[in-house]
Each structure stands twice: as C-alpha cells, then as structure tokens.
C-alpha cells in the first residue's frame, strides 16, 4: 500500500469508534431485553410483590446481575460447541463449519 492510501485508511480508522462491536452490542441489548421482560412479568404480573417506586432498586439490579452472568455463558458457548463438533467427528484435522470458524 502506498503512502496516500495508507494515510487515508489510518484517518478512516481513527474516526470510527469500535467498528466491529455492533454485533456484540446488539446481542447484549437482546439479552438485557429478554431478562427485563421476564423479570417484569415475574415481579409485577404473577407475584405483585414490588411496587412501582422500587423499580430501579429491585428490578434493575436483578436484570444487570442476571445479564452479567448470561454474557460470559454466551461468550464461552462457541468453544463448547467446537469441542462437541470435534467429538462428533472424532478428528481434530477436519475444519469447523464457517459459522463456528468465525
């Protein structure tokens, strides 16, 4: 790559903030939304033990804790799937499928 193209690429890279993070952020928002819906249903619809004025104290803490536990489980899941794939095909030399290799 010659100097002008390298300079343009460097300027473009410095202007973008975490360009590859859109998929993990979307997954995080989906996980938080699922736990939010579940917790609100359990707290208000079925049990009605929490009042609306304690929403941030009780509900948000539960949602953040459960989401913080769920995210590492999602991060380590592909390695477990790769191990199962290797055990199923009884070989280490065979390539992983494309969806697991990325």
N, C-alpha and C positions, 0 to 999 in steps of 0.2 A: 504494500500500500504506500503510495507516495504521500508526501507531507501535507498537501491541502486536504486530501480525503481523510487522512488521519486526524487532522485538526478539526474538521467538521464533525467527525464521529465522536471525538473527545468532547466537543462542545455540546453535541446532542445528548451524550451520556450524562453529562453533568447537569443538564436541565431536567432530566427525568428522575423522579423520586421512586425508587424501588419498582422498576417496570415489570418485574416478574411476579409481583406479590398479589396480583388481582385474584388469582385462583385461591390461594390460602385465605385471603381476607373474606372472599365470598363463602368459603366453607365455614370459617369462623362465625360469620353472621347467620348462616343457616343453623349451625349447632346452637347458638345462643337463642335464636328464634324458636327452635323446637323446644328447648328447655324452658323458655319463657312461657310458651303456650301450655306446656304440660304442668308447670308449677302453678300458673294462674288457675288452670282448671282444677287442680287438686286442692288448692288453698281456698278458692272462693266458691267454686261450683259445688264440690262434693262435701267439704267439711265446714266451710264458712267460719274458720277459727281466727282469721286475721282480718282486722278492719282496714279500711282504705287508707287511714292516716299512718299506718305502719308499713306501707307498701315498700318503701325503699329500705327500711331497716330489715325486714324479714325476707321479702321476695328477691330483691336484687342480690343480696348476699348468697342466697341459695343458688340462684342462677349462675352467678360468677364462679362459685365453688364447683358446681357440677360441670360447668363448661371447662373449667381449668383441669378437671380430671379427664374429661372426654377428649380433649385435644391431644394429649400425649398418646392416648389409645389409638387415635386416628393416625398419628404420625408413625407409630411403630407397626401398624397393621400391614403395610406392604411387605415388610421383611418377613413377617409370619406367613403371608401368602406365598412369598418366594420359596420359603422352606417347604411348605406343603406341596408346591409345584415340583420342587426337586425330589421330594419323597415319592410323589405320584409317578414320576417318570424314571425314577431310580437312576438318575445320572446328573452329573454336575456339568458336563460338557454341552448339553443342549441349551440353546438360547431361550431366554424368557420371552413371553409374548410382548408385543410392543407396548401395550397398556401398562404392563408391570415393569418394563425396562426403563421407562421414563421416570 
